[in-house]
Amino acid sequence: MISVMTDAPYLMDITDNNRRGKVNMCNALKKLQDESKLLGRQEGLEAGRQEGLETGRSEERIKAIVSMLELGLTKEQIITKYSEEEYEKAEAEYKRAQELLRASQAADRLYEFIMDSENIVFFGGAGVSTESGIPDFRSKDGLYNQHDVEFDKYEPEYLLSAECLHHKPKVFFEFYRQKMDARGIQPNITHKVLAELEKMGKLKAVITQNIDGLHQLAGSKNVIELHGATTRNYCEKCRKKYPSDYIYESKEAVPHCTVCGGIVRPDVTLYGEQLPAGAYESAVKAIKEADMFIVAGTSLKVYPAAGLVWDFKGNHLVVLNREPLDFKLDAQNDIEYTGSMGDVFAKLDKMLHLG
């Protein structure tokens, strides 16, 4: 008992010292952690600064190469001081800048012609819609040989022909579902600007070879569809109309009419069929009355539509296409632009809203 009473203060001191030691140790550990975090942040900031400097230096080097290209220096001259990778990046920037410059110049003249015109007609082909992400149907890219259908056996034109529809309907509809489904595709800047020009009273008609319905979706009202549209379907036998997604959603390999059992087909002009009644005549009439005619995104190789350009007798003919077309233009009164029409219409859109 005496011994316990004598040792108690000493034991309390030890316990207290241990407690203070633990607290001090925790404080020390926390301090180390804080210092480590601070050091990490400093290292991160320094790494970011170095990366920024490297990026800045790289951008400056790219700009320097672009300047050399503008001065006409050759690749051989440039790569004596710069890497192949730097040259390729700079060349891509230089080419893109040149494309935008040409598009801007074309848009300036196009705006001038539009302001000078009161009856504009637009005639567009597949190139108008490709910038919305719709591929050329002639390309077999993305097609899958499924449901016992092997597409490699057929030419693209045959797959979208009346002959294929009537003699190999299973092949026709498999191709149609995979390649012609434009649901979810949105109008691009060209479609939108054309709709705006119609609202302004400048554009009187859009003549299209496309079957995607994007002009109407963008807001255009007077659209002459030379080849019909995938947004409409009907029964070949009783002519009953069906909604736009009927063929795509049908569980049948060959969709049939719920009334008479006939084949339900898209309301489009297939290879081997005549153009819709009155469509060509309406197009010719609109073109003959136009004082400005814009031809865009078409090779003008598919007749009779390709012959429409010869019906124009107005003031300004504008040709916008990825590839040059084989007919003569008046340099003073006409425009020929080879490149992305989206670049031209994007610049035109800004000018129309500013004007």
C-alpha positions as a Markdown table, in Angstrom:
| # | Residue | x | y | z |
|---|---|---|---|---|
| 1 | Met | 0.0 | 0.0 | 0.0 |
| 2 | Ile | 2.8 | 2.5 | 0.9 |
| 3 | Ser | 4.6 | 1.4 | -2.2 |
| 4 | Val | 1.6 | 2.1 | -4.4 |
| 5 | Met | 1.0 | 5.5 | -2.9 |
| 6 | Thr | 4.7 | 6.4 | -3.4 |
| 7 | Asp | 4.8 | 5.3 | -7.1 |
| 8 | Ala | 1.5 | 6.9 | -8.2 |
| 9 | Pro | 2.8 | 10.4 | -9.1 |
| 10 | Tyr | 5.6 | 8.8 | -11.0 |
| 11 | Leu | 3.3 | 6.6 | -13.0 |
| 12 | Met | 1.0 | 9.6 | -13.7 |
| 13 | Asp | 4.0 | 11.5 | -15.1 |
| 14 | Ile | 4.9 | 8.6 | -17.4 |
| 15 | Thr | 1.3 | 8.4 | -18.7 |
| 16 | Asp | 1.2 | 12.2 | -19.2 |
| 17 | Asn | 4.5 | 12.2 | -21.0 |
| 18 | Asn | 3.3 | 9.3 | -23.2 |
| 19 | Arg | 0.2 | 11.3 | -24.1 |
| 20 | Arg | 2.1 | 14.4 | -24.9 |
| 21 | Gly | 4.5 | 12.4 | -26.9 |
| 22 | Lys | 1.7 | 10.9 | -29.0 |
| 23 | Val | 0.3 | 14.4 | -29.5 |
| 24 | Asn | 3.7 | 15.8 | -30.5 |
| 25 | Met | 4.2 | 12.8 | -32.9 |
| 26 | Cys | 0.8 | 13.4 | -34.5 |
| 27 | Asn | 1.6 | 17.1 | -34.9 |
| 28 | Ala | 4.9 | 16.3 | -36.4 |
| 29 | Leu | 3.3 | 13.8 | -38.8 |
| 30 | Lys | 0.7 | 16.4 | -39.8 |
| 31 | Lys | 3.4 | 18.9 | -40.4 |
| 32 | Leu | 5.3 | 16.5 | -42.6 |
| 33 | Gln | 2.1 | 15.8 | -44.5 |
| 34 | Asp | 1.4 | 19.5 | -45.0 |
| 35 | Glu | 4.9 | 20.1 | -46.1 |
| 36 | Ser | 4.7 | 17.1 | -48.5 |
| 37 | Lys | 1.5 | 18.5 | -50.0 |
| 38 | Leu | 3.0 | 21.9 | -50.3 |
| 39 | Leu | 6.1 | 20.5 | -52.0 |
| 40 | Gly | 3.9 | 18.4 | -54.3 |
| 41 | Arg | 1.9 | 21.5 | -55.2 |
| 42 | Gln | 5.1 | 23.4 | -55.9 |
| 43 | Glu | 6.5 | 20.5 | -58.0 |
| 44 | Gly | 3.2 | 20.3 | -59.8 |
| 45 | Leu | 3.2 | 24.0 | -60.5 |
| 46 | Glu | 6.7 | 23.9 | -61.7 |
| 47 | Ala | 6.0 | 20.9 | -63.9 |
| 48 | Gly | 2.9 | 22.8 | -65.3 |
| 49 | Arg | 5.1 | 25.9 | -65.8 |
| 50 | Gln | 7.7 | 23.9 | -67.7 |
| 51 | Glu | 5.0 | 22.2 | -69.8 |
| 52 | Gly | 3.5 | 25.6 | -70.6 |
| 53 | Leu | 6.9 | 26.9 | -71.6 |
| 54 | Glu | 7.4 | 23.8 | -73.8 |
| 55 | Thr | 4.0 | 24.2 | -75.4 |
| 56 | Gly | 4.6 | 27.9 | -75.9 |
| 57 | Arg | 8.0 | 27.2 | -77.5 |
| 58 | Ser | 6.4 | 24.5 | -79.7 |
| 59 | Glu | 3.6 | 26.9 | -80.8 |
| 60 | Glu | 6.2 | 29.6 | -81.6 |
| 61 | Arg | 8.2 | 27.1 | -83.7 |
| 62 | Ile | 5.0 | 26.0 | -85.6 |
| 63 | Lys | 4.2 | 29.7 | -86.3 |
| 64 | Ala | 7.7 | 30.3 | -87.5 |
| 65 | Ile | 7.4 | 27.4 | -90.0 |
| 66 | Val | 4.0 | 28.7 | -91.2 |
| 67 | Ser | 5.6 | 32.1 | -91.9 |
| 68 | Met | 8.3 | 30.3 | -93.9 |
| 69 | Leu | 5.6 | 28.5 | -95.9 |
| 70 | Glu | 3.9 | 31.8 | -96.6 |
| 71 | Leu | 7.2 | 33.2 | -97.9 |
| 72 | Gly | 7.5 | 30.2 | -100.3 |
| 73 | Leu | 10.3 | 28.2 | -98.6 |
| 74 | Thr | 10.4 | 24.5 | -99.5 |
| 75 | Lys | 10.1 | 21.6 | -97.1 |
| 76 | Glu | 13.8 | 20.7 | -97.8 |
| 77 | Gln | 14.8 | 24.2 | -96.6 |
| 78 | Ile | 12.6 | 24.2 | -93.5 |
| 79 | Ile | 13.5 | 20.7 | -92.1 |
| 80 | Thr | 17.2 | 21.7 | -91.9 |
| 81 | Lys | 16.2 | 23.6 | -88.7 |
| 82 | Tyr | 12.9 | 21.9 | -87.7 |
| 83 | Ser | 11.7 | 18.4 | -87.3 |
| 84 | Glu | 9.4 | 16.5 | -89.7 |
| 85 | Glu | 6.7 | 16.4 | -87.1 |
| 86 | Glu | 6.8 | 20.2 | -86.6 |
| 87 | Tyr | 6.8 | 20.7 | -90.4 |
| 88 | Glu | 3.7 | 18.4 | -90.8 |
| 89 | Lys | 1.8 | 20.3 | -88.1 |
| 90 | Ala | 2.7 | 23.7 | -89.6 |
| 91 | Glu | 1.8 | 22.5 | -93.1 |
| 92 | Ala | -1.6 | 21.4 | -91.9 |
| 93 | Glu | -2.2 | 24.8 | -90.2 |
| 94 | Tyr | -1.0 | 26.6 | -93.3 |
| 95 | Lys | -3.3 | 24.7 | -95.7 |
| 96 | Arg | -6.3 | 25.1 | -93.4 |
| 97 | Ala | -5.6 | 28.9 | -93.2 |
| 98 | Gln | -5.5 | 29.0 | -97.0 |
| 99 | Glu | -8.8 | 27.1 | -97.2 |
| 100 | Leu | -10.5 | 29.5 | -94.9 |
| 101 | Leu | -9.1 | 32.5 | -96.8 |
| 102 | Arg | -10.4 | 31.2 | -100.1 |
| 103 | Ala | -13.8 | 30.4 | -98.4 |
| 104 | Ser | -13.9 | 33.9 | -97.0 |
| 105 | Gln | -13.2 | 35.5 | -100.3 |
| 106 | Ala | -15.9 | 33.4 | -102.0 |
| 107 | Ala | -18.4 | 34.3 | -99.2 |
| 108 | Asp | -17.7 | 38.0 | -99.7 |
| 109 | Arg | -18.5 | 37.8 | -103.4 |
| 110 | Leu | -21.5 | 35.5 | -102.7 |
| 111 | Tyr | -22.9 | 38.1 | -100.2 |
| 112 | Glu | -22.5 | 40.8 | -102.8 |
| 113 | Phe | -24.4 | 38.8 | -105.4 |
| 114 | Ile | -27.1 | 37.9 | -102.9 |
| 115 | Met | -27.7 | 41.5 | -102.1 |
| 116 | Asp | -27.9 | 42.2 | -105.8 |
| 117 | Ser | -30.5 | 39.5 | -106.5 |
| 118 | Glu | -34.2 | 39.0 | -105.8 |
| 119 | Asn | -34.9 | 35.5 | -107.2 |
| 120 | Ile | -32.2 | 33.0 | -106.1 |
| 121 | Val | -32.5 | 29.3 | -106.8 |
| 122 | Phe | -30.3 | 26.7 | -105.1 |
| 123 | Phe | -29.6 | 23.3 | -106.7 |
| 124 | Gly | -27.8 | 20.8 | -104.4 |
| 125 | Gly | -26.5 | 17.3 | -104.5 |
| 126 | Ala | -24.9 | 14.8 | -102.1 |
| 127 | Gly | -22.1 | 17.2 | -101.1 |
| 128 | Val | -24.6 | 19.4 | -99.3 |
| 129 | Ser | -25.5 | 16.6 | -96.8 |
| 130 | Thr | -22.1 | 14.9 | -96.4 |
| 131 | Glu | -21.1 | 17.8 | -94.0 |
| 132 | Ser | -24.0 | 16.6 | -91.8 |
| 133 | Gly | -22.3 | 13.2 | -91.6 |
| 134 | Ile | -24.3 | 11.4 | -94.3 |
| 135 | Pro | -21.9 | 9.3 | -96.4 |
| 136 | Asp | -22.1 | 8.9 | -100.1 |
| 137 | Phe | -24.3 | 5.8 | -100.7 |
| 138 | Arg | -21.9 | 4.6 | -103.4 |
| 139 | Ser | -19.3 | 3.9 | -100.7 |
| 140 | Lys | -19.6 | 0.5 | -99.1 |
| 141 | Asp | -17.8 | 1.6 | -96.0 |
| 142 | Gly | -19.8 | 0.7 | -92.8 |
| 143 | Leu | -21.9 | -1.9 | -94.5 |
| 144 | Tyr | -22.2 | -5.3 | -92.8 |
| 145 | Asn | -22.8 | -8.5 | -94.6 |
| 146 | Gln | -25.5 | -9.8 | -92.3 |
| 147 | His | -28.9 | -11.6 | -92.5 |
| 148 | Asp | -27.4 | -13.8 | -95.3 |
| 149 | Val | -26.8 | -10.7 | -97.5 |
| 150 | Glu | -23.4 | -10.3 | -99.0 |
| 151 | Phe | -23.1 | -6.7 | -100.4 |
| 152 | Asp | -19.8 | -7.4 | -102.1 |
| 153 | Lys | -21.7 | -9.1 | -104.9 |
| 154 | Tyr | -23.5 | -5.9 | -106.0 |
| 155 | Glu | -22.7 | -2.5 | -107.3 |
| 156 | Pro | -24.1 | 0.4 | -105.1 |
| 157 | Glu | -26.3 | 1.7 | -107.9 |
| 158 | Tyr | -27.9 | -1.8 | -108.2 |
| 159 | Leu | -28.6 | -1.9 | -104.5 |
| 160 | Leu | -30.6 | 1.3 | -104.8 |
| 161 | Ser | -32.4 | 0.3 | -108.0 |
| 162 | Ala | -36.0 | -0.7 | -108.8 |
| 163 | Glu | -34.6 | -4.0 | -110.2 |
| 164 | Cys | -33.1 | -4.8 | -106.8 |
| 165 | Leu | -36.3 | -3.8 | -105.0 |
| 166 | His | -38.4 | -6.1 | -107.1 |
| 167 | His | -36.1 | -9.0 | -107.7 |
| 168 | Lys | -34.0 | -9.1 | -104.5 |
| 169 | Pro | -36.1 | -7.2 | -102.0 |
| 170 | Lys | -34.3 | -8.7 | -99.0 |
| 171 | Val | -31.0 | -7.4 | -100.3 |
| 172 | Phe | -32.6 | -4.0 | -101.1 |
| 173 | Phe | -34.1 | -3.4 | -97.7 |
| 174 | Glu | -31.0 | -4.6 | -95.8 |
| 175 | Phe | -28.9 | -2.1 | -97.7 |
| 176 | Tyr | -31.5 | 0.6 | -97.3 |
| 177 | Arg | -31.7 | 0.1 | -93.5 |
| 178 | Gln | -28.0 | 0.2 | -93.1 |
| 179 | Lys | -27.1 | 3.0 | -95.5 |
| 180 | Met | -30.1 | 5.3 | -96.0 |
| 181 | Asp | -31.2 | 5.9 | -92.4 |
| 182 | Ala | -30.9 | 9.6 | -91.8 |
| 183 | Arg | -32.8 | 9.7 | -88.5 |
| 184 | Gly | -30.9 | 11.6 | -85.9 |
| 185 | Ile | -28.9 | 13.5 | -88.6 |
| 186 | Gln | -29.1 | 17.3 | -88.2 |
| 187 | Pro | -29.0 | 20.0 | -90.8 |
| 188 | Asn | -25.7 | 21.7 | -91.2 |
| 189 | Ile | -24.8 | 25.4 | -91.7 |
| 190 | Thr | -25.6 | 25.3 | -95.4 |
| 191 | His | -29.1 | 24.0 | -94.8 |
| 192 | Lys | -29.7 | 26.7 | -92.1 |
| 193 | Val | -28.4 | 29.6 | -94.2 |
| 194 | Leu | -30.6 | 28.6 | -97.1 |
| 195 | Ala | -33.6 | 28.6 | -94.9 |
| 196 | Glu | -32.7 | 32.0 | -93.6 |
| 197 | Leu | -32.3 | 33.3 | -97.2 |
| 198 | Glu | -35.8 | 32.0 | -97.9 |
| 199 | Lys | -37.2 | 33.9 | -94.9 |
| 200 | Met | -35.5 | 37.1 | -96.2 |
| 201 | Gly | -37.3 | 36.7 | -99.5 |
| 202 | Lys | -34.1 | 36.2 | -101.5 |
| 203 | Leu | -34.2 | 32.5 | -102.1 |
| 204 | Lys | -37.3 | 31.3 | -104.0 |
| 205 | Ala | -36.6 | 27.6 | -104.3 |
| 206 | Val | -34.3 | 24.7 | -103.2 |
| 207 | Ile | -33.9 | 22.0 | -105.8 |
| 208 | Thr | -32.3 | 18.9 | -104.2 |
| 209 | Gln | -31.1 | 15.5 | -105.4 |
| 210 | Asn | -30.9 | 14.4 | -101.8 |
| 211 | Ile | -33.5 | 12.2 | -100.1 |
| 212 | Asp | -32.7 | 13.0 | -96.4 |
| 213 | Gly | -35.3 | 15.8 | -95.8 |
| 214 | Leu | -32.7 | 18.0 | -94.1 |
| 215 | His | -33.7 | 21.1 | -96.0 |
| 216 | Gln | -37.2 | 20.9 | -94.6 |
| 217 | Leu | -35.8 | 20.1 | -91.1 |
| 218 | Ala | -33.8 | 23.3 | -91.3 |
| 219 | Gly | -36.9 | 25.3 | -92.1 |
| 220 | Ser | -37.0 | 25.6 | -95.9 |
| 221 | Lys | -40.5 | 25.6 | -97.3 |
| 222 | Asn | -40.2 | 25.6 | -101.1 |
| 223 | Val | -38.2 | 22.4 | -101.6 |
| 224 | Ile | -38.3 | 20.6 | -105.0 |
| 225 | Glu | -37.3 | 17.0 | -104.3 |
| 226 | Leu | -36.1 | 15.4 | -107.6 |
| 227 | His | -35.5 | 12.0 | -106.0 |
| 228 | Gly | -38.2 | 11.9 | -103.3 |
| 229 | Ala | -37.4 | 11.5 | -99.6 |
| 230 | Thr | -36.8 | 8.7 | -97.0 |
| 231 | Thr | -39.1 | 10.5 | -94.7 |
| 232 | Arg | -42.1 | 9.1 | -96.6 |
| 233 | Asn | -43.1 | 5.5 | -97.3 |
| 234 | Tyr | -46.1 | 3.9 | -99.1 |
| 235 | Cys | -47.5 | 0.5 | -100.1 |
| 236 | Glu | -46.8 | -0.2 | -103.8 |
| 237 | Lys | -50.1 | -2.0 | -104.2 |
| 238 | Cys | -52.8 | 0.0 | -102.4 |
| 239 | Arg | -50.7 | 3.3 | -102.0 |
| 240 | Lys | -51.4 | 3.4 | -98.2 |
| 241 | Lys | -48.9 | 5.9 | -96.6 |
| 242 | Tyr | -46.7 | 4.9 | -93.7 |
| 243 | Pro | -44.6 | 6.9 | -91.2 |
| 244 | Ser | -40.9 | 7.7 | -91.8 |
| 245 | Asp | -39.6 | 5.0 | -89.5 |
| 246 | Tyr | -41.9 | 2.2 | -90.6 |
| 247 | Ile | -39.3 | 0.4 | -92.8 |
| 248 | Tyr | -36.5 | 0.9 | -90.2 |
| 249 | Glu | -38.5 | -0.4 | -87.3 |
| 250 | Ser | -40.3 | -3.3 | -89.2 |
| 251 | Lys | -39.4 | -6.8 | -87.9 |
| 252 | Glu | -39.9 | -8.2 | -91.3 |
| 253 | Ala | -36.9 | -8.5 | -93.7 |
| 254 | Val | -39.2 | -7.1 | -96.4 |
| 255 | Pro | -41.8 | -4.8 | -94.8 |
| 256 | His | -45.4 | -5.4 | -95.9 |
| 257 | Cys | -48.6 | -3.4 | -95.8 |
| 258 | Thr | -51.0 | -4.1 | -92.9 |
| 259 | Val | -54.0 | -3.6 | -95.2 |
| 260 | Cys | -53.3 | -5.5 | -98.4 |
| 261 | Gly | -50.0 | -7.3 | -97.8 |
| 262 | Gly | -48.1 | -5.4 | -100.6 |
| 263 | Ile | -44.5 | -4.3 | -100.2 |
| 264 | Val | -44.0 | -1.0 | -98.3 |
| 265 | Arg | -41.3 | 1.0 | -100.0 |
| 266 | Pro | -39.6 | 4.4 | -99.5 |
| 267 | Asp | -41.0 | 7.3 | -101.5 |
| 268 | Val | -37.7 | 7.8 | -103.3 |
| 269 | Thr | -36.7 | 7.7 | -107.0 |
| 270 | Leu | -34.7 | 4.5 | -107.5 |
| 271 | Tyr | -32.3 | 3.8 | -110.4 |
| 272 | Gly | -34.4 | 2.8 | -113.4 |
| 273 | Glu | -37.4 | 4.9 | -112.3 |
| 274 | Gln | -38.9 | 8.2 | -113.6 |
| 275 | Leu | -38.6 | 11.4 | -111.5 |
| 276 | Pro | -41.7 | 12.3 | -109.5 |
| 277 | Ala | -44.5 | 13.8 | -111.5 |
| 278 | Gly | -44.0 | 17.5 | -112.0 |
| 279 | Ala | -40.7 | 17.7 | -110.0 |
| 280 | Tyr | -38.5 | 18.2 | -113.1 |
| 281 | Glu | -40.9 | 20.7 | -114.7 |
| 282 | Ser | -41.1 | 22.7 | -111.4 |
| 283 | Ala | -37.3 | 22.8 | -111.3 |
| 284 | Val | -36.9 | 24.0 | -114.9 |
| 285 | Lys | -39.5 | 26.7 | -114.3 |
| 286 | Ala | -37.8 | 28.0 | -111.1 |
| 287 | Ile | -34.4 | 28.1 | -112.8 |
| 288 | Lys | -35.6 | 29.9 | -115.9 |
| 289 | Glu | -37.1 | 32.6 | -113.6 |
| 290 | Ala | -34.0 | 33.0 | -111.4 |
| 291 | Asp | -31.6 | 35.9 | -111.6 |
| 292 | Met | -29.0 | 34.0 | -109.5 |
| 293 | Phe | -28.4 | 30.2 | -109.6 |
| 294 | Ile | -26.3 | 28.4 | -106.9 |
| 295 | Val | -25.1 | 24.9 | -107.8 |
| 296 | Ala | -23.5 | 23.0 | -104.9 |
| 297 | Gly | -22.2 | 19.6 | -103.9 |
| 298 | Thr | -23.0 | 17.9 | -107.2 |
| 299 | Ser | -20.9 | 16.4 | -109.9 |
| 300 | Leu | -23.7 | 17.1 | -112.5 |
| 301 | Lys | -23.3 | 13.6 | -113.9 |
| 302 | Val | -26.7 | 12.2 | -113.2 |
| 303 | Tyr | -29.3 | 13.0 | -115.9 |
| 304 | Pro | -31.8 | 14.5 | -116.4 |
| 305 | Ala | -31.0 | 16.6 | -113.3 |
| 306 | Ala | -27.5 | 17.4 | -114.6 |
| 307 | Gly | -29.0 | 19.3 | -117.5 |
| 308 | Leu | -30.8 | 21.8 | -115.4 |
| 309 | Val | -27.8 | 24.2 | -115.3 |
| 310 | Trp | -28.3 | 24.9 | -119.0 |
| 311 | Asp | -31.8 | 26.3 | -118.3 |
| 312 | Phe | -30.3 | 29.2 | -116.3 |
| 313 | Lys | -30.2 | 32.5 | -118.2 |
| 314 | Gly | -29.8 | 34.9 | -115.2 |
| 315 | Asn | -27.1 | 37.2 | -114.0 |
| 316 | His | -25.0 | 35.1 | -111.5 |
| 317 | Leu | -24.0 | 31.5 | -111.6 |
| 318 | Val | -22.3 | 30.2 | -108.4 |
| 319 | Val | -20.7 | 26.8 | -108.3 |
| 320 | Leu | -19.6 | 25.4 | -104.9 |
| 321 | Asn | -18.1 | 21.9 | -105.1 |
| 322 | Arg | -15.3 | 19.7 | -103.8 |
| 323 | Glu | -14.1 | 19.1 | -107.3 |
| 324 | Pro | -14.1 | 21.6 | -110.3 |
| 325 | Leu | -16.9 | 21.1 | -112.8 |
| 326 | Asp | -16.3 | 21.0 | -116.5 |
| 327 | Phe | -18.1 | 24.1 | -117.9 |
| 328 | Lys | -17.0 | 27.7 | -118.5 |
| 329 | Leu | -17.9 | 30.5 | -116.1 |
| 330 | Asp | -17.8 | 34.3 | -116.4 |
| 331 | Ala | -15.1 | 35.5 | -114.0 |
| 332 | Gln | -16.8 | 38.9 | -113.6 |
| 333 | Asn | -20.3 | 37.7 | -112.8 |
| 334 | Asp | -19.9 | 34.1 | -111.6 |
| 335 | Ile | -18.2 | 32.3 | -108.8 |
| 336 | Glu | -16.4 | 29.0 | -108.8 |
| 337 | Tyr | -15.2 | 27.7 | -105.4 |
| 338 | Thr | -13.6 | 24.4 | -104.8 |
| 339 | Gly | -13.6 | 23.3 | -101.2 |
| 340 | Ser | -15.9 | 23.0 | -98.2 |
| 341 | Met | -19.2 | 24.8 | -98.7 |
| 342 | Gly | -19.6 | 24.7 | -95.0 |
| 343 | Asp | -16.7 | 27.2 | -94.6 |
| 344 | Val | -18.4 | 29.5 | -97.2 |
| 345 | Phe | -21.8 | 29.4 | -95.6 |
| 346 | Ala | -20.4 | 29.8 | -92.1 |
| 347 | Lys | -18.8 | 33.1 | -93.2 |
| 348 | Leu | -22.0 | 34.1 | -95.1 |
| 349 | Asp | -24.1 | 33.4 | -92.0 |
| 350 | Lys | -22.0 | 35.9 | -90.0 |
| 351 | Met | -22.3 | 38.5 | -92.8 |
| 352 | Leu | -26.1 | 38.1 | -93.1 |
| 353 | His | -26.6 | 38.6 | -89.3 |
| 354 | Leu | -24.2 | 41.6 | -89.2 |
| 355 | Gly | -25.8 | 43.1 | -92.3 |
